């Protein structure tokens, strides 16, 4: 079943993408939730016209995202956390903690756009996260988890 996404859907696609999904997933979840519509010929024509009109605005968003990406590449982030025996953390460091640390540095990035590679961090050391600023702009962001003083 071909659908046009009306909003970003995790692990499927971005807004205005044409995707192919199983019939049950589209009919029972995506369409009733308002996340997609059927990709009929007329809907595809309307989508193409909308994308054409939006191309100029989209380029400005991409340029802004690249500017933020350059700023993030020059940023060195250390997240302080409580440490137990050895280098094990009390709790863990995840995308929420990275988003909070970035906010303290002056960069407003939603936590859902940050993906810490390997899931939750449970030890001290250097780690990486992938930050999606735009559908075409992703940043590999290194950060370090250090012991709280």
N, C-alpha and C positions, 0 to 999 in steps of 0.2 A: 504494500500500500504506500503510495507516495503522498507525503504531507508537506505543507509549508509551515515552518515553525513561526509562531507569533511572539515567542520570547526565547531566551537562552534556556536550553535543557541540558543538564549535566550529562556528560558521556554520550551525547547524541549530536548536538549541533548548536549553532547560534541563531539568533533572530533572523528571519527571512531566508534561511537555508532551506533547500528542498532535500528532504531525506526520505529514505525507504525504510519502513519498519514493518514488523509483523502486524497482520490485520487486527488481532486482539489488542495489542498494545496501543495502536492508533485509535481504534473504535471505542475501547473501554476506558482508556486513561487520558491520552493526549487531547483528543477532541473534547470530551466532556469537561476536562479541567481548563479548557480555553487556551491550551498551550500550542495548538496547531489547528490548521484547517486543511481540507482536502485539496490536493494540487490538481485542480481541473485546468483545462486549457485557458479559460478566461481568467482564472486566478493567477496563472503563470504570467499572462500578459500584463495584468495589473501590477504584479510583483516586479516585472522587468521595467515597467515605466517608473515605478516608485524608486527602484534602485538607481536608475539613470539620473533621476532628479536629486537623489541623496548622495551621489558620488562626490560632489564638490565638498559638501559638509563633512563627509567621511574622511576626506583627505586632511582636513584641518584637525579632526580628532586623532588621526594617525600621527600627525606632526607633533601634537601636544603629548601624546603617549611616548613618542621617541624622546622628547625633551625630558620627561620624567624618568625614562629609562636611563638616560645619560647621567642624571642626578643620582639615581640609585646605584649605578656602576661605580661612582666615586665615593659612595658612602660605606663606612666600615661600621658594622653593627655588632655590639656585644650585649648579650642578654644575661643578666645576673640571676642566679637561681640558688636556692638553698641546696646544700650538698650533704649527703650522709657519709657513710664509710667509703673510703676510696674516692672514686669519681662518680658515684651514682647520685642521681638527683632525688630529692623528695618531690614526688609528682613527676611532671614531664613538661617539656616545652613544645608547643604546637603552633599552628597558624595564627591563633588568637594572640599568643604572646608576641609573635613576630609583628603582627599588625599594631599592637600596642606600642612596641618599641619604635616602629617606624613613625607612628603618630607623634611620639615624643621628639623625634628628629624633624618633624614638620611635614611628613608625607602622609596624606590621607589615602589609605588603600584599604578597601573592604577585605575582611578576613576570608570571604569565599573565593577571592581571586588569588589567594596565596596557598601554595601547595608545598608543604615541607617534604622533601624527598626522604623516603623511608618511614613516613608517618611521624609518630610522636618521638621526640628526642628524650632519652632517659639517662644520658651520660654527658659529662663535660667534653668539649671539643669543638671542632669546626664542622659545620654542616652547610647544606645548600637548600634553597627553596626556589621554586619557580613562581614568579609573579606575572600574572596575565593582566596587562594594562589595556589591551585591546585585542580583538580576535586575531590580529596580525602581528601584535607586538608582545613578546614574552621576554622576561628577563631572568637569567640565572643569577640568583642573589645569594652570595655566601654570607654566613653569619657565624658568630662564635658564642657558645654557651660557657660562661665563666662562673666561678664560685662567688657567692654573695659575701660581702665583707661584714 
